[in-house]
Amino acid sequence: MSGKRLKRKKLHRKLFTKNRLVILNEDTFEEIFSLKLNLMNVFVVATIGAIFLISVTTFIIAFTPLREFIPGYSSSKLKRDATELALKSDSLTIALKKNEAYIQSIQKVLNGELEYAKFNKDSILASSTEVVPQVKLSASEEELELRKEVAKEDKKAQPAVTKAGSKNTKK
């Protein structure tokens, strides 16, 4: 234990011993600046300075347009433009499909594959839209049996009402 105490005292002495930082003019040996320091003060000031520098740098990067220079970050204008272009390209692909269907219909008429009287632009546009598949919505046999059982239980659970209006026990 005494060895640990001696090490602690020695470390404490090194950290808190006063030292003087002097800046001299080399030609005249005139003292320009003098400061009394200990090692603990230097560590504290260096730590606070590092924390301050890191926080200022983080603030500058996070809240200024400088963040756009970091890989992975993009500007809000760029994101907005990309969204608008995606919407425009979707609408253009739909218009292109409609035009292709219209042109194919015209080609059929010109080749004589269709009668001119049956040609209708609205029917062509309707045929170019995608058809939604129909889903079987009818109940299965198991589901019908379950519904019957639930209905029977509901009837049994309802108390019978007498002529006087008082409720009796279950049937």
N, C-alpha and C positions, 0 to 999 in steps of 0.2 A: 504494500500500500504506500509506503513511503516513497518508492520509486515513481509511482503514478502521481503523487503529490508534487514531487520535485519537477516532473515533466510539465504538470499543469502550471506550476509557478513560473517555470522558465518560459513557457508559451505565453503566459499572462504578461510577464515582464517584457517579452519581445513585442507583443501587440500594443502595449500601452506605454512604452518608453517614448518620451518626447524626442523628436529629431527636428532639425532645422533645415529647410529647403532654402538655399540662397542662390540668387542669380546675380552674377558679377559681370562687370564690364572687363573684358580680358586685358585691355590695354592699360587701364587705370586702376584696376582692381576695386572700382567703386561698386558698392552694393546697389543694385537696381531694384531687386525684389527679395523679400524674406518672408518665410512662412514657417510656423511651428506646426509639426504634424506628428502623429503616431501612426503605426501600421494599421490599426483598426479604423481610423478615420479615412485612410486611403481606400481600404476595402469598401467601406460604407459609401463613400462618394463615387467610387467606380461602379458599384452595383446600382446605385440610384441613377447614375448617368446612363448605364446600359439599359435599364428599364425605361427611362425616358426616351432614349433613342429608338428603342424597339417600338414603343407605343406611338411615337410621332410617325415613324415609317409606316406602321400598320394603318394609322389614320389617313395618311396621304394616299396610300394605295387603295384603301377601301372606299374613300369618299371623293375621289377625284377621277378624272378620265385616265389617269395613269394605269388603272387596272386593266385597261384594254390591251396593254402591251404584254401582259402576263399570258402565257399560253393557257388556253382553256376558257378564258373569259372573253365574251364578245359584247359589243355595244348593244344597248337597247334598240337603237335605230336599226342595226343589222338584223336583230331578231324580228322586229316589226316588219321590215322589208321581206324577210324570208317567209313570214306567215302570209303576207299579202300575195306574194308570188305563188305560194302553194295553192291558195284559194283560186287565183286566176288560172293556174294550170289545170286544176280540177274542172273549172267551168269550160275551159277550152277543149279538154278531152271529151266532155259531154257534147259540146257543139260539133266537134269533129265526127263523133259517132253518128249524130243525127244527119250531118251532111253526107257522110258516106252511105247511109241507108237511103237517103234521097237520091243520090247519084246512081246507086245500084238500081233503084226503082225506075229511074229515067232510062237507064240502059236497057232494062227489060222491055220497057215500052217501045224504045227505038228498035230493038231487035225483033219485036213482034211476039214476045213471049207473054205479054199481058194485053188485054183489051183496053183500049183508050177509055172507054166508059167506066171501067172499074177502078181507074186510077184516082186516088184520093190522098192528098198530102198529109192529112191528119192521121189516116190509118198507117201511113209510113212512119210518122213520128211516134205513134203509139207502139208500133212493132219494134222500134229501136230501144224502147225502155226495157229494163230487165224484168223478168217475170218472177214474182215471189212464189216459192214452192208452197203448195197447200199442205197443211198438217191435219192429220186425222184427229178430229175433236170429239168423236163419239166415245161414250163410256164403254169400258170392257165389261165382260161378264162378272168378273170378280168385284169390280166397283159397283155394279148394279146390285149384287147380293149384299154388299156391305151397306149400301144405302137402305135396302129393305130392312136389314137388321137394326140399323140406327133408328129408322122410323118406328119399328115395333117397340124398341126400348123407350122412345119418347112418349109413345102412347101409354105404356105401362107406368111411366114416371109421373104423368099428369094425374093429379087426384080427381076422383069422380065428384061431381057437384050434385048435391041432392036438390030436391024441389024447394026446400027452405033456403038454400043458398049456403049451407054449411058444407065444409069439405070432409069427405070420408077418407079412409085409407085406400091403398092401391087396389086395383082389380085383381 
